[in-house]
């Protein structure tokens, strides 16, 4: 097992190396005409060239076997770095709509948080706020109990703890809303904010987030490796115990166990204090936090791919797949398959002229924006988030809450088990509150909602195997993410209900 210092040095070496990577010929280099990190060698280029350890070139084995993830080859490049903040219109048009990562320097330079958030200040102001914890090595199967912030601050320098939770409402006044996010296209889709804090020297698992993410370092620094969803099969997405979290050990990749990792191309980024990274939804990534006190704030929001052939997010249409496509479809329940479909959809879409959004109310604090929360005790302090089908889609004549082809009567829009939609961050949209209901009735409602969610996923998988529909690449990554291997087996074994 490599030390955290070794990981940091190796990642920083990758960042430095990325700046010198040329676009010359050779199988390890991207075509200069393609975006960095998404070398397109044909529609099937995501399929592994190295399936077994014996297939991997000796040089690549020497470089990458039992080494940190990425050591097997040079990075395809460094994530774009902007030395200054850009307008929300430019940010949306140049990066969000194209799902292209970018680093923006000094975003938090003038945030009150950068000077206020000392341990003493946080303990005095928010010491009684209860927050969720994780382990420093991001062990998804060993989650520590929640504790008050003051208790965390008393022990976090020695304990195996990493604070990861929603940013408390009071602390949001210390965060200036980044200019690039002050846009209707984004603001109407805000989902949640997160606050990270530790003494550093931590490393996350290789994972995806199904929401767009602007990650800003308040104190400390972070090194990040980013991998396109096109390589989902090569990170063994479907072999994971928890979908969306790869089993590959990022600090020591075993090519005997995971030979397809040798196929992966990647990009790298370093965030210093004050810097922000736009991390597109569905991209695989892992984050190493340097050995110094760490604080970071993330703002997550939903993003919806454009309909093919349209400049606006028009209502979905579907295409019946050919007999050959249906016969070849053996990866129906595969998260990797739907993540690959997602990135190819983005890559294939024709973004026409006039895609720049109209951004109003440019000067608001973060607290003025509608973030949702899972914490009952905070709901009175925060504005409830608006439905995902508020603007801008209503302005584009989409007056329904379903992203599938409404005109196709076989789509999940018309399936009784999917009547309320597929997924939200906190579970199926069919989960509902019943005012005045007894505990027993609420438990029955919750059990029924969970059953319908599983049935809806099964129905949607069958529908998406039969039809090509934008709703498939929107909903299936959301629905399959964080499902356990046992749940996937249960869904796979179910009788088709289309």
C-alpha positions, 0 to 999 in steps of 0.5 A, a space after each residue: 500500500 502506497 503512503 499518502 505522501 507517495 500518492 500526492 507526489 505521484 499525482 503532482 508529477 502527473 499534473 506537471 507531466 500533463 502540461 508537456 504532453 504533445 498531440 503527436 502520433 502513437 497509440 498512447 496519444 489522442 488525436 489532436 482534433 479530439 477533446 482531451 480525455 475523450 480520445 475518439 477512435 471510433 464508436 467502439 473505442 471504449 471496448 477494452 483492448 487489454 482484457 487479460 494481464 497477458 495482453 498488457 505490454 510489458 512497459 505498461 506493466 512496469 509503469 502501472 502494476 501495483 502503482 497509483 492509478 494513472 501511472 500506466 501511461 501519460 495523461 491525455 492532458 491537464 484540465 483547462 485552467 482559467 486564470 479568472 472567473 467567466 460569465 455564467 453564459 460563457 461557463 454554460 455554453 463552453 463547459 456545462 453544455 459540453 460536459 467539459 471539465 475546467 479549473 477556475 482560479 481564485 474563485 474563493 479568494 474573497 470569500 469570508 469563509 477563507 478567513 472566518 472558518 477557523 476551528 475556534 470560530 466554527 466551534 463557537 458558532 456551529 459547535 452544536 450542529 450535528 453532521 455526517 462523518 466518513 472515514 479518511 480512506 472513504 470506506 463506504 462499508 464502515 460509516 462512522 456515526 454522526 456527531 456534533 461539529 464541536 465534538 469533531 473539531 476536538 478529535 479530528 486531528 487524530 481520529 479516523 474521521 472526515 466531515 462530509 455533509 450539507 453545508 449548514 445554512 448559517 455558514 452559507 452567508 460566508 460563501 459568495 455565490 460564484 458568478 459562473 453559477 448565477 444563471 437561470 439554466 443552473 440556478 433552477 436546478 440546484 440540488 444540494 451543497 456539501 462541506 468537506 473538512 479534514 486534517 488532510 492526507 485523505 483519498 477518495 474511492 474512484 467514483 461518479 457523481 450523477 450531478 454536476 459539481 463545482 468543487 471549491 477548495 477553501 483551505 488546503 489543496 486537492 489533486 484530482 484524476 478524471 476519467 470519461 464515462 466512456 471508460 466505465 467498463 474499464 474501471 469495472 463499474 458493473 463488478 462493484 459491490 456498490 454501483 458508482 464506486 469502483 473496486 479498483 484500488 487507486 493507490 495500487 492498481 492490481 493488473 492481475 485483478 483489473 487488467 482492463 484498467 490499462 485501457 484507461 485514458 485520463 486527465 489531471 487537475 490540481 486545486 490550490 486554496 481558492 480554486 474551483 473545478 467544474 466536474 461534469 456529472 457521470 465522470 469517474 474521478 478520485 480526489 487526494 487531499 494534501 497533508 494539511 488542514 482541508 476545507 472545501 465546498 461543493 455545489 451540485 445541480 442537475 443537467 440534462 443533455 440536449 435532444 439530438 438535432 436541437 439547440 434547446 432541450 426539446 421534448 424527447 423523441 424515441 427511435 425503435 432499435 433495429 433487430 440487430 441492435 436488440 439481438 446484440 444487447 446483452 448489457 441491459 442492466 449494466 451501469 457501464 453501458 448506460 454511462 457510455 451511452 450517456 457520454 456518446 449522446 453528449 458527444 453526438 449531439 448537435 449543439 446549434 447556434 443560440 445556446 447561450 442562456 439568458 441569466 438574470 439576477 446575477 448578484 445573489 448570495 448562496 443562501 438566496 438560492 433554492 437548495 434542497 435538504 434531507 435534514 428536517 431541522 433545516 427545512 425552515 431555514 432554507 428555501 425549498 428547491 423548485 421542481 426540475 420541470 420549472 424553467 427553463 424547460 417550461 419555456 421550451 414547451 415541456 409541460 411534463 415531468 418525464 424526460 422520455 418520449 411522451 408520445 411513445 405509449 410504451 415509454 416509462 411516462 405512461 407506466 403505472 409503476 413509474 407514474 411519478 418519475 424515476 429518481 431523485 437524490 433521496 429516492 424514488 419520486 413516488 415516495 410521498 409524505 402522508 399528513 396524518 398517516 400512522 407510522 404503520 401506514 407510512 411504513 407501508 407507503 415506503 415499502 410500496 414506493 421501494 417496490 415500485 422503484 424496482 419495478 420502474 427500473 426493470 421496466 425502464 431497462 426493457 424500454 431502453 433496450 427496445 428504444 433509443 431515447 434521451 430519457 434513458 441516458 438521463 434516468 438510468 445512470 441516476 437510477 442504477 447508481 449506488 445500487 448494490 450488487 444484490 439489488 442488481 441481481 434482483 432486478 436482472 432476475 425479474 420478469 420483463 414487464 414491458 
